[in-house]
Amino acid sequence: MWSHARLSQVVVTFEHTGWRLTLNEFSQGHLRTACANAHAQGTGLKEYRKFIEFGALLLLAAALIWLFGRNLDWGQVKLALRSSDWRLIGVAAAIIAIAYLVRAIRWQAFLAPLTPANLREIWIATTVGFGAVLLVGRMGEVVRPVVLPMRERRVRPAASFVTIMIERIYDSMTVVFVFAVNLIWFHPTSGDLQAFHHVRQFGTALVAAGAVGVIALLAFRVKSPLVISWVDSWFSKMAWLPGRIKKAVLSLLDQLARALKVLSHPRDLALTAGWTLVMWGLVVVANLFVFRAFNLQVGGRPFGMSESLFILGWAMVGSVVPTPGGAAGAFHAATGAGLFFIGVGKGQAAAVAIILHLVDFGPAALFGLFYFLRGDVNLERLRNLIRPEAVEHAVEDEKIMPDAGSANY
């Protein structure tokens, strides 16, 4: 919306260029109406773009599911499902529910240097957020950091988003290192042994890349103002680069710098790292229960922790694809491929992938649905707060300051 001062500036500009445009000829009301119409059109285009993106991801999910199932013997898949031990699958689902609780406790620890937060409200935000991921894919990631400030007034939106960024860094590094290190002693006795040699080389490269990444993050944490200033000056020389890209990169670097400064105390780092290991340990154990439920064997012996860690890496690669349904299609294809790679039959691998996906996402979805139906989350307000403009304002326009009561945490 234009102010009177801005309108006067337009009039003066036109007078200096030889044109006579007065506020009587084109009133403030007309300008305001024109600007409002333009804003409405822009908002409408953004809404359409959001639906188009979701539709494209939905088509991608359908294509991946088709590729996953086109050469399967569905009779074997049904047989594998019928012969599985559903008691062990139930135990796996219960363990995953506990892992979500540990995730909520860890989020509380991430927030501790900034502000106190109620664990119950964090748990609700966690389950509702992952329920949204199952429903609409990675587009639902924004729901979790939005729901928490809605319910817990002490948590500011910027703190919520920044701590989620820290969480993603922790989880990515943990899965990469665990998967890669596991390859050192993982020796499959069936499957494509020659191809596994290349997988092990890839794992070694991942360890090296992870180590470089950690060093780079530590260096960036200390020198972030200098790095951001250098990138900004470098961008200023690149007139051909779109402004949106420049703004996005600088904003991402600024958010990363703020995120890395949140956990500066060794105790905070040790506590959050410990909860991270506990959480992913529970996920690995839950997955192992699913494998045992299907009586998966490699080389004549039941699947163990090493096999479970190996498949976790494949599943995480699939879950990165932002398709609706919690990486539907991609998760199934990647997990099935990992199982088939070490010698599990296609039909059984497909059945395991389907159940593993339900076990990993189902508990959070059920709790999230319960809280929605009970009215713990205002859907209309949530829709307004997850708009890109609202998220951008929350992340960029608010300072991240340690809480006075948590300074000596």
N, C-alpha and C positions, 0 to 999 in steps of 0.2 A: 504494500500500500504506500502511495507517495504522500509525502508531507507537503505543507504549503511552501516551505523553503525550497523543496525540490521542484515544485511546479514553477516557482518564480525563476529558478535557474534555467528551466526549459524555455521560458518566455524570453529571458535575456539572451540566451544562446541563439534563438531564432532571430531576434532583432539584430544581433551583430552579423549574422549571415545574410542580411538584406530582406528577410521575411518578417512580416508583421503578424504575430500570433498573440492574441490577448486572451485573458481568462474568460472574457465575455463570449469570445468566439468558440472557445473550447473549454468549457467550465471544469472546475475541479470535480464536479459530480461525474462528468463524462469520462474524465481520466480515471477516476476511481472505479467506475463501472468497467472501463476497458481493462484495467489492471486486474480487477476481480475476475472478469471473464477469462483472461489469459491464465490466471492462477488456477481457475477451475478446470480449464482445458488441460493444463499441465498435470494437475492432480489426476484427471481422468486418464491421461495417457500413461501415467505411472501405474494406475490400477490395472489398465489393460496389459501393460508390460508384465506386471506381476502374474496375471492369469496366463499370459502366453508362456512365460518361463516355467510356471508350474505344469502347464500342458505339455511342454517339451520334455520336462523331466519325467512326466507320467508316461509319455511315449517311449522314452529311453528305458524306464523300468519294465514296460511291457516287452520291449525288444530283448532285454537281458533275460527276462523270465522265459521268453520263447526260446532263446538260444540255450538256456540252462536245461530246458525240458524237451527239446525237439528230438533228441536221439536216445531218450531214456526209455527203458522198459518199465512202464508205470506199474505193471504187475509185480515186478521185483521191489519197487518202492513201497507198494502197499504191503507186501509180505514182510519187508523189513520193519515197517511201522507196527504191524500186528505182533510181530515177535519181540518187540522191544519191551523192556521192563519199565512200566510207567511209574512205579514207585521210585526208582532212581531218578527219573525225569522230574518228579515232584520234589525230590530232595534238591536237585540242581536248581529248580526255580526258587526254592526257599533260600538257598545260598546266594543267588543273584539278588534277591530282595534285601538280604543283609548287606551285600556289596553296595547297593544303592544307599542304604543307611550310612555306611562308611563314607561314601562319596559326599553325603550331606555333612557329616562330621568334619571331613576334610575341608569342605567349602567354608564351614564355620571357622576353621583354623586359618584359612586364607584371609578371611575378613577380619580376624582378630586384631591385626595391627592397625586397622582403619576404624572399626566400629564393632561393638558387641551385637550379636544377632541371636534370635531365638531358634533353637534347633528344629522345633516343630515347623516353623515357617519355612526354614531352609529345606526341610524334607518335603513339604508340600510343593515348593517351587521346583525341586529336583524331579519329583515324580510327574508333575504336570508338564514340565519341560521335555522330559524324555518320552512322555506319551505323545507330545506334539511332534517329536522327531519320528516316532513310529507312524504317525498319521500323514505328515507332509514331507518327511525327509529332513535333510540338514537345514532347509529353510526354517524349520521349527526351532533351531538352536537359539534364536533370539528370545524365545518365550521364557526360558528359564531365568535369565538375568532381568527380565522385565517383571515377572511375577513376584520375585522376592521383594523389591521396593514397594510393590503394591500392598503387600501384606505386613512387611516389617518396616515401619517408618524410620527406624534408626539407620537403615541401609540406604544410601543414596544410589541412584541409577549408575553413576559413573563407577562407583566402587564395585557394584555388582558386575558390570561388564568387564572391568579390568581384572577382577579375580577369576572370571571365567577364562580370560585369555591366559592367565597364569596356569590354570588347570589344564588347558589344552597343551601348553608347553610341557608340563610335567608328564601328562599321559603319552604324548607323542614320543618323548625321549625314553620313557620307561619301556614302552612296547618295542621300540626299535632296538634298545640295548638288550632287553631280555630275549627277544627273538634271535638277534644276531649272536649273542654269547651262547645261547642254547645250541646253535648249529655246530659249535666246536666239538661237543660230545655227543651230538645226535647222529646215530649211525643206522639208517634204515636198512632192513634186511630184505626188503622187497621193493617193487616199483622200479622207476628209472634211475638206477644207481649212477650212471654216467652223467645224466642231467643234474643229479644232486651235487656233483662236484662243482658245477657252475653256481648252484644255489649257495653252497658254502663260501665260494669266492665272493658272491654278492653279499653274504652276511658279514664277511670280513670288511668289505668296503663300507657297509652300513655302520659298523663299529667305529671305523676311522672317521666317517662323515659325522657321526653323532658326537665324537670327541671334539672335532673341529667346531661343530655347532655350539657345544657347551662353552668352549673357549671364546667363540665369537660373541655369545650372549653375555658372558662375564665382562668382556672388553667393552661391549656396547653399553652395558649398565654403568660403567665408569665414565665413558666418553660420549654418552648419548647427545648432550647439547652440541658438541663439536661435530659429530656425525650428521645430525639433523641439519645443522647450519651448512655443512659442506654439500649435502644433497640438495638443499634449497638453492644454494648459489649455482650448483651444477644444472638444476632444472631451469633456472632463469636464463641460461645460455641456450636452452633448447626451445626456441619459439614455436617449433612445429609440433611439440608434444601437447596434447589436449590438456586443458586446465584441470579437468576432472581427474585425470590420471595423476597429475602432480599432487593435487589435494589429497587424493586417496593414499598415495605412498607416504606423504609427510604425516598424514593423520595416523596411519598404521605405525610408523616409527615412533611418533609421540606416545601413542597408547602403549606400545611395547616398552618404551622407556619408563613410563609410569608404573606399568605392571611389574617390571623387574625391581623397582625400588620399594615395592610394598613389603617384600620379605627380605629385610636386610639383616635381621638378627639370626645368628646361628641356631638358636633354639627354635625359631619359626621354621627355618629350613629343615632341621632334623625332624620336627614334628610332622610337617606336611609330607616330607619324603617317606616317613614311616607309614602314615595313613595311605599313601599312594601304593606302597608295596603290599600292605594288607588288602587293599581293595582289589588290585590286580591278581593277588594270590587267590582270593575268593573266586574271582572270575575263572581262573585256570582250573581250580578244584571243581567248580560247577560244570565246566565244560567236560572235565574228566568223568564226572558222573553220567553225563549224557553219552559219552563214548562207551562207558561200561554198560549202560542201559541197552546199547545195540550190540554189545559183545564184540566190539572192534578189536581186531588182533593184527599185529604186524610181526612177521617172522615166527608165527606160532605162539606168541605171548600177548597178553592183553595190553592195550594202550596204557602208557604211564605218563608221568608228568612231562617228560621231554616231548612226547608226541603231542600232548595237549598244548604245550608252549609253541610248538611248531605250527599247529593249526591256528592258534590265536593270531599269529603274524599274518597268515593268509586272510583270516576273517577281518582283521583290522584294515587291510588293504581294500577289501570289498566295501567296508563300511564308510570309507572316505567318499565314495561316489554319492552325490546328494540326491538320490532318487527317493520319491515318496515311499512310504511303507518301511522306513528305517533301512535305507539302502537296499530295498527289495530288488531282487534279481542279481545285483552286483555282489551282495553278501553271500547269496546262495551259490553263485557261480564261483567266486573265489574260494569259499570254504570247501565246496565240492571238488574243485580242482586240487586243492591241497591234500585232501583225503585220497583222491584218486592217484595223486603223484606218489604217495608212499604205499600204494598197493591195495587200497580199499576198492571194492567193486563199485561201478557207477550207480547202480540202483540203491545200494546201501549208503553210499556217499551222499546221494541226493536226499534220502530220507533223514540222515543225520543233519545235513545243512538246514533243512526245513525246521526241524525241531529245535536245533541250536538257536536259530533266529528267534523263534517264539520264546524260548527260555531267556535269552539275553534281553529282549525288549518287553516281553509280556508283563512281568510283575510291575514295572513302572507304569505301563499303560493302564493296568487295572486300578492301581492306586490313583493315578491321575484322573481317570474317568470317575472314580468314587468322589474325589474332591470337587470335580466339576458339577456332578449331579447334586451334591450336597450344598452347592452354592458358595464354596470357599473362594472361588475365583470369579470375578465380574467379567463376563465374556465381552461385553461392549467396551468396557474400559481397556481390556487387554487388546482388543483390535485396534483401538486408537493409539495405544502406547507402542505397538510393534510396527507402526508405520515407519518407513525409512527416515522421514524427517524427524520424528520423535526420537528414534534411536541415535541419529547423528547428533542431535542437540544434547542428549544425555551423555554421550561419550566425549564430545569435543568441547562443550561449553561449560563444563563443571570441573573444578579443581579436585584433585585427589589429595586429601590431607589426613595424616594419621590421627586417630582418635586420641584425645588427651588422656583418657582412662586406660588406653591400650599402649601408650608410649613405652612403658616399661615392661610390656608383656614378655 
